[in-house]
């Protein structure tokens, strides 16, 4: 199960209980007397949602995805999301830490799935595919209940099967993803995710990856359609938007959280990239996304 911990950014972060011991866990989604509105939060682990029936909306990083089951949704570590589901929704969530995909093949399958669904993290499930996922969920649940010796390895192997199957299915959606998760662009994306608050220059990442800034820019442009500097800026802008929508931080505090010590600079930077001041953006987006309830 996931437990909630407040973060300095004031967006609640969920962690898996027993961190360092159990790297894979599971939660059932069961019918409720009325509509369920989960609180806005982020987490330090990955999630695969399977909705067998029911409907609702899932906000993932400022994009709203209406859904009707059967379908699957993926949420990556660090993403901010908010789920509203109908009272009759039935399904489950597989939750796993990065350590669960330390194995090379599991990591490759995980990145194949999450990269393919990066632009649209939802996909329908046929009856046959839903049955496969439900069977895997039942097996995971049994292992968690029995907790026999070595069950953690069994859980990670079941997770590997789920990732491999979901990766097969999303490959047929004709979505653009990173084909080789170990190439320079994949490593660059991972490094930006870890360091974007502190490292702002392309040269910083090029040095980490032992390549020239020009080569890194070329490869990122080929794969992502923007240069490396643009990708770094976009990641910082996404975090700024998260904080302005979901946190109670002031504009000044949001800038500090992103490593920008001068509030005036943060305001200029944000307006240049978004076309609105942070205060104006916050007012507009909170009208467009009345998420809390």
Residue, then its C-alpha position, 0 to 999 in steps of 0.5 A: x500500500x502507499x502512504x502519504x508524506x508531505x513534501x517541501x513543495x507541499x504537493x503530497x507524495x505517496x511512498x510504498x510502505x515497507x520501502x526497501x523490502x517490498x518493491x511491488x504491491x497491489x491495490x483493488x479498486x472496488x465499488x463505492x456508495x458514490x463517486x470517488x475523488x482522490x486527492x491530488x498527489x505525486x509519488x516516488x514509484x510507478x503505477x499501472x491502473x487497470x479499470x475493468x468497468x466504470x468511468x471517470x477522469x484522470x488528470x495527469x500532469x495538467x492533461x485531463x483524460x476521460x475514460x470508460x473501462x476496460x482500459x489501462x493507465x500508466x503513471x510515472x514516478x514524479x508525475x502529479x495526478x488526480x483521479x475521479x471515478x464513478x461509484x461502480x468502478x472496478x479494477x486494480x493498481x499495480x504499484x512498483x518501485x524503481x528497484x523492482x525493474x533493476x533487472x535489465x530486461x524488466x527495465x527495458x520493458x518498463x521504459x518501452x511501455x512508459x515511453x510509448x505512452x508518454x504523450x497519452x498515458x491511457x489505452x483501451x483493453x480488449x476482453x482477452x487483454x483484460x483477462x491476462x491482466x486480471x490473472x496476473x493481478x490475482x497471482x500478485x495478490x496471492x503472493x502478497x497474502x502468502x508471503x512465502x520465502x522468496x515471494x519478492x522475487x516472484x512478485x518482480x517476475x509477475x511484474x516483468x510479465x505485466x510490463x512485457x505484455x503491456x509493452x507489446x500491446x502499446x507497440x501496436x498503437x503507433x505511438x512514438x517512443x524511445x526504441x532503445x532505452x539505453x541510448x544517449x537520449x534515454x540517459x539524458x531524459x533520466x538525468x534531466x529528471x534527477x537534476x533539472x532544478x540544479x543543472x540548467x545548461x546543456x553542457x552540464x548534461x553533456x559532461x555527465x554523458x561524456x559527449x559534446x553539447x553539439x552531439x547531445x543537441x543533435x540526438x535530442x533534436x532527432x528523437x524529441x523534436x526539440x533541442x536539449x536546452x528546450x527539453x530542460x526548459x520544458x521540464x522546469x516549466x512543467x514543474x512550475x505549472x505543477x506547483x502553481x496549480x497544486x501547491x499553496x506556495x507563493x510565486x516566490x516560493x515556487x521559484x525558489x523550489x526550482x532553483x531560481x532565487x530571484x522572484x523577478x527573474x522567475x516571473x520573467x522566465x515563466x512569462x517568456x515560456x508560457x505567455x502569462x505571469x505565474x500569478x495570471x497562469x495560476x488564476x487561469x488554470x485553477x479555474x480550468x481545473x477545479x480538481x479538489x473536492 
